[in-house]
């Protein structure tokens, strides 16, 4: 099993967070990322991340009998997400103060 912090960049972390909130298809994840960052990532960006998260045992495909695959977080994925969230918050917690200071200038 890979450690949570071996995720490449923020994309795997963000995808795992999105899937933890509700089961989502790859296309739904792409649309949500478009809303959040202003551009829609390509399928060639999202599907390798989904494959990697699945191979790690952090998400699974849900079998709803439809053509479109959906992904759901696993109990292991939830634990890994909690650990990764704690590490990311510890790493970047001071950024909120810096951002608020910059906005008030």
Backbone as CSV, one residue per row, in Angstrom:
resi,resn,N_x,N_y,N_z,CA_x,CA_y,CA_z,C_x,C_y,C_z
1,UNK,0.847,-1.192,0.000,0.000,0.000,0.000,0.885,1.245,0.000
2,UNK,0.557,2.176,-0.846,1.303,3.433,-0.894,0.856,4.341,0.230
3,UNK,1.756,5.196,0.632,1.444,6.205,1.643,0.622,7.317,1.011
4,UNK,-0.146,7.985,1.825,-1.012,9.060,1.323,-0.220,10.175,0.668
5,UNK,0.923,10.428,1.143,1.651,11.598,0.651,2.525,11.278,-0.537
6,UNK,2.402,10.084,-1.098,3.046,9.772,-2.365,2.156,10.163,-3.528
7,UNK,0.992,10.756,-3.246,0.127,11.230,-4.307,0.879,12.319,-5.053
8,UNK,0.782,12.295,-6.385,1.459,13.314,-7.183,0.644,14.587,-7.180
9,UNK,1.217,15.638,-6.649,0.557,16.938,-6.653,-0.767,16.918,-5.917
10,UNK,-1.600,17.858,-6.269,-2.881,17.987,-5.588,-4.016,17.295,-6.320
11,UNK,-3.793,16.849,-7.548,-4.889,16.281,-8.312,-5.430,15.006,-7.674
12,UNK,-4.563,14.081,-7.313,-5.031,12.839,-6.697,-5.738,13.140,-5.369
13,UNK,-5.170,14.044,-4.600,-5.778,14.441,-3.331,-7.160,15.043,-3.568
14,UNK,-7.261,15.937,-4.555,-8.533,16.597,-4.854,-9.565,15.597,-5.354
15,UNK,-9.163,14.696,-6.232,-10.086,13.681,-6.741,-10.568,12.790,-5.602
16,UNK,-9.674,12.384,-4.726,-10.070,11.550,-3.585,-11.050,12.302,-2.693
17,UNK,-10.805,13.581,-2.471,-11.749,14.395,-1.674,-13.118,14.478,-2.335
18,UNK,-13.140,14.718,-3.644,-14.414,14.822,-4.363,-15.202,13.514,-4.262
19,UNK,-14.521,12.404,-4.493,-15.184,11.095,-4.452,-15.640,10.763,-3.032
20,UNK,-14.959,11.311,-2.027,-15.364,11.037,-0.641,-16.697,11.689,-0.297
21,UNK,-17.046,12.756,-1.005,-18.290,13.477,-0.722,-19.504,12.782,-1.328
22,UNK,-19.312,12.190,-2.529,-20.394,11.442,-3.177,-19.792,10.630,-4.311
23,UNK,-20.439,9.551,-4.673,-19.994,8.778,-5.814,-20.037,9.639,-7.059
24,UNK,-18.989,9.589,-7.838,-18.906,10.447,-9.023,-18.321,9.674,-10.190
25,UNK,-18.746,10.042,-11.379,-18.146,9.508,-12.600,-16.911,10.341,-12.933
26,UNK,-16.103,9.825,-13.833,-14.946,10.594,-14.286,-15.366,11.916,-14.908
27,UNK,-16.443,11.896,-15.678,-16.927,13.127,-16.306,-17.414,14.124,-15.253
28,UNK,-18.103,13.648,-14.226,-18.567,14.548,-13.155,-17.378,15.165,-12.422
29,UNK,-16.326,14.392,-12.235,-15.113,14.910,-11.595,-14.489,15.985,-12.477
30,UNK,-14.416,15.722,-13.776,-13.868,16.715,-14.709,-14.671,18.008,-14.655
31,UNK,-15.988,17.909,-14.625,-16.839,19.110,-14.576,-16.645,19.876,-13.269
32,UNK,-16.538,19.155,-12.162,-16.322,19.815,-10.860,-14.973,20.526,-10.841
33,UNK,-13.957,19.897,-11.394,-12.639,20.540,-11.454,-12.672,21.762,-12.358
34,UNK,-13.470,21.713,-13.414,-13.606,22.879,-14.289,-14.204,24.056,-13.515
35,UNK,-15.204,23.785,-12.692,-15.815,24.830,-11.872,-14.784,25.414,-10.907
36,UNK,-13.989,24.552,-10.310,-13.034,24.989,-9.291,-11.813,25.701,-9.854
37,UNK,-11.347,25.294,-11.036,-10.093,25.880,-11.523,-10.226,26.634,-12.829
38,UNK,-11.405,26.598,-13.447,-11.629,27.390,-14.650,-11.334,26.694,-15.958
39,UNK,-10.760,25.509,-15.923,-10.545,24.745,-17.148,-10.788,23.271,-16.839
40,UNK,-11.290,22.590,-17.837,-11.668,21.184,-17.663,-10.478,20.293,-18.008
41,UNK,-10.031,19.465,-17.069,-8.918,18.567,-17.383,-9.349,17.518,-18.407
42,UNK,-8.406,17.049,-19.168,-8.696,16.062,-20.208,-8.949,14.689,-19.583
43,UNK,-9.633,13.809,-20.303,-9.787,12.434,-19.815,-8.426,11.774,-19.571
44,UNK,-7.429,12.136,-20.391,-6.087,11.575,-20.221,-5.393,12.027,-18.954
45,UNK,-5.946,13.032,-18.305,-5.434,13.482,-17.012,-6.179,12.798,-15.881
46,UNK,-7.504,12.734,-15.984,-8.336,12.227,-14.887,-8.300,10.707,-14.769
47,UNK,-8.439,9.997,-15.876,-8.580,8.540,-15.777,-7.333,7.825,-15.261
48,UNK,-6.117,8.271,-15.571,-4.962,7.655,-14.915,-4.961,7.859,-13.389
49,UNK,-5.443,9.010,-12.942,-5.534,9.263,-11.498,-6.553,8.310,-10.882
50,UNK,-7.702,8.164,-11.522,-8.720,7.236,-11.013,-8.184,5.798,-10.974
51,UNK,-7.450,5.416,-12.006,-6.857,4.076,-12.043,-5.870,3.888,-10.894
52,UNK,-5.025,4.887,-10.673,-4.031,4.813,-9.601,-4.705,4.723,-8.221
53,UNK,-5.720,5.557,-8.010,-6.440,5.523,-6.729,-7.134,4.184,-6.531
54,UNK,-7.663,3.629,-7.615,-8.324,2.333,-7.551,-7.321,1.219,-7.255
55,UNK,-6.193,1.240,-7.948,-5.150,0.225,-7.719,-4.595,0.285,-6.309
56,UNK,-4.621,1.460,-5.711,-4.153,1.616,-4.328,-5.185,1.128,-3.320
57,UNK,-6.403,0.881,-3.795,-7.473,0.432,-2.906,-8.183,1.574,-2.204
58,UNK,-7.996,2.796,-2.696,-8.576,3.968,-2.033,-9.955,4.319,-2.573
59,UNK,-10.226,3.922,-3.819,-11.568,4.078,-4.388,-11.935,2.766,-5.067
60,UNK,-13.222,2.630,-5.378,-13.691,1.453,-6.113,-14.762,1.900,-7.089
61,UNK,-14.917,1.112,-8.132,-16.010,1.361,-9.062,-17.289,0.855,-8.435
62,UNK,-18.349,1.602,-8.596,-19.638,1.148,-8.098,-20.409,0.547,-9.259
63,UNK,-20.995,-0.593,-9.021,-21.750,-1.283,-10.069,-23.216,-0.930,-10.011
64,UNK,-23.595,0.071,-10.775,-24.994,0.467,-10.772,-25.726,-0.026,-12.019
65,UNK,-25.069,-0.876,-12.811,-25.701,-1.424,-13.995,-25.817,-0.465,-15.168
66,UNK,-25.323,0.729,-15.015,-25.366,1.721,-16.094,-24.063,1.700,-16.865
67,UNK,-24.091,2.371,-17.993,-22.907,2.445,-18.845,-21.796,3.266,-18.185
68,UNK,-22.176,4.356,-17.520,-21.196,5.255,-16.917,-20.704,4.711,-15.576
69,UNK,-19.390,4.585,-15.442,-18.802,4.125,-14.184,-18.851,5.251,-13.167
70,UNK,-19.101,4.889,-11.937,-18.977,5.840,-10.838,-17.958,5.273,-9.868
71,UNK,-17.382,6.181,-9.114,-16.350,5.799,-8.165,-16.777,6.215,-6.766
72,UNK,-16.427,5.380,-5.792,-16.733,5.663,-4.391,-15.469,5.423,-3.565
73,UNK,-15.347,6.143,-2.493,-14.193,5.974,-1.611,-14.363,4.692,-0.799
74,UNK,-13.260,4.043,-0.506,-13.269,2.834,0.325,-12.932,3.226,1.766
75,UNK,-13.145,2.323,2.719,-12.724,2.633,4.095,-11.226,2.964,4.185
76,UNK,-10.412,2.235,3.437,-8.972,2.536,3.413,-8.737,3.923,2.830
77,UNK,-9.441,4.256,1.767,-9.319,5.572,1.156,-9.703,6.681,2.115
78,UNK,-10.724,6.434,2.914,-11.153,7.433,3.898,-10.055,7.670,4.937
79,UNK,-9.407,6.593,5.377,-8.303,6.744,6.346,-7.128,7.493,5.718
80,UNK,-6.790,7.122,4.490,-5.684,7.783,3.779,-6.005,9.260,3.557
81,UNK,-7.242,9.549,3.180,-7.650,10.937,2.969,-7.531,11.735,4.258
82,UNK,-7.924,11.155,5.377,-7.789,11.842,6.664,-6.337,12.162,6.976
83,UNK,-5.461,11.186,6.749,-4.031,11.388,6.995,-3.463,12.453,6.054
84,UNK,-3.823,12.365,4.774,-3.321,13.342,3.801,-3.835,14.745,4.116
85,UNK,-5.094,14.849,4.525,-5.673,16.153,4.862,-4.927,16.773,6.033
86,UNK,-4.653,15.969,7.053,-3.897,16.485,8.204,-2.519,16.987,7.774
87,UNK,-1.848,16.250,6.900,-0.512,16.658,6.453,-0.564,17.912,5.587
88,UNK,-1.540,17.984,4.680,-1.656,19.172,3.837,-2.009,20.400,4.673
89,UNK,-2.899,20.254,5.631,-3.277,21.382,6.485,-2.066,21.842,7.297
90,UNK,-1.319,20.902,7.859,-0.129,21.266,8.636,0.897,21.991,7.755
91,UNK,1.010,21.553,6.506,1.985,22.140,5.595,1.581,23.551,5.158
92,UNK,0.280,23.778,4.982,-0.170,25.032,4.401,-1.033,25.879,5.329
93,UNK,-1.103,25.551,6.612,-2.023,26.249,7.512,-1.733,27.746,7.611
94,UNK,-0.488,28.144,7.482,-0.166,29.561,7.602,-0.557,30.359,6.360
95,UNK,-0.890,29.704,5.292,-1.266,30.413,4.070,-2.557,31.200,4.241
96,UNK,-3.457,30.715,5.069,-4.708,31.433,5.290,-4.414,32.806,5.886
97,UNK,-3.529,32.859,6.879,-3.145,34.140,7.486,-2.501,35.058,6.456
98,UNK,-1.592,34.505,5.652,-0.925,35.303,4.623,-1.935,35.836,3.613
99,UNK,-2.871,35.011,3.204,-3.898,35.416,2.249,-4.765,36.534,2.826
100,UNK,-5.177,36.376,4.079,-6.022,37.387,4.716,-5.282,38.708,4.884
101,UNK,-3.995,38.651,5.206,-3.188,39.872,5.322,-3.073,40.588,3.988
102,UNK,-2.837,39.810,2.940,-2.696,40.382,1.598,-4.015,41.018,1.134
103,UNK,-5.128,40.413,1.455,-6.438,40.953,1.055,-6.760,42.244,1.763
104,UNK,-6.289,42.402,2.999,-6.636,43.591,3.786,-5.767,44.801,3.440
105,UNK,-4.742,44.611,2.637,-3.846,45.725,2.274,-4.441,46.618,1.256
